Amino acid sequence: MDEVRDNAAESRFELQRDGVLAYSRYVRTPGVVDITHTLVPKEAEGKGMATALIRGSLDMIRARGEKLIPTCPFVAAYLRRHPEQQDLLADPEYLEKHPPAHKA
């Protein structure tokens, strides 16, 4: 089973699988975590690693009683697909105020 860890010294949630490290950078203020960027190396793309990382990160945020700002587009997209997690939003209208960017 994947285990996400909070590397507070680097301000990022991390997931290591098969020698590959994926992470989500964040900015933490009292009671709120703003996930700003998620990086999954090319060799791990399309294997569910980013989804597992975000799911584990949100579980950790929930367990700590914190709220979330999903600045990272991948995290925002995850929340759109998983409305049951949207109660974590620091601003319940965040996803409506920040619609997904459309590629040209």
PETATA-V13433 format. One record per backbone hydrogen bond with DSSP energy under -0.5 kcal/mol. CO is the residue of the C=O (numbers start at 1). NH is the residue of the N-H. E is the energy in kcal/mol with one decimal. If there is no record, write none. Layout:
CO_NH_E + CO_NH_E
This chain:
2_4_-0.5 + 5_7_-0.8 + 5_14_-2.9 + 6_8_-1.4 + 7_10_-1.1 + 7_11_-0.7 + 7_12_-1.6 + 8_11_-0.6 + 11_26_-2.6 + 12_7_-2.7 + 13_24_-2.3 + 14_5_-2.4 + 15_22_-2.8 + 17_20_-2.1 + 20_17_-2.5 + 20_22_-0.5 + 22_15_-2.5 + 23_39_-3.3 + 24_13_-2.5 + 25_36_-1.8 + 25_37_-1.1 + 27_34_-2.8 + 29_32_-2.5 + 31_67_-2.5 + 32_29_-2.6 + 33_35_-0.7 + 33_69_-2.4 + 34_27_-2.0 + 34_36_-0.7 + 35_72_-2.7 + 37_25_-2.6 + 39_23_-2.2 + 41_44_-2.4 + 41_45_-0.6 + 42_45_-1.4 + 44_47_-1.3 + 44_49_-0.6 + 48_52_-2.2 + 49_53_-2.4 + 50_54_-2.7 + 51_55_-2.8 + 52_56_-2.4 + 53_57_-2.3 + 54_58_-2.8 + 55_59_-2.1 + 56_60_-1.9 + 57_61_-2.5 + 58_62_-2.7 + 59_63_-2.4 + 60_64_-1.5 + 61_66_-2.3 + 62_65_-1.7 + 67_33_-2.6 + 68_90_-3.0 + 69_35_-1.7 + 69_71_-1.3 + 72_76_-2.2 + 73_77_-2.4 + 74_78_-2.3 + 75_79_-2.4 + 76_80_-1.9 + 77_81_-1.7 + 78_82_-1.2 + 82_85_-2.4 + 83_86_-1.4 + 85_88_-2.0 + 86_89_-1.6 + 88_68_-3.1 + 90_92_-0.5 + 91_94_-2.4 + 93_97_-2.3 + 94_98_-1.6
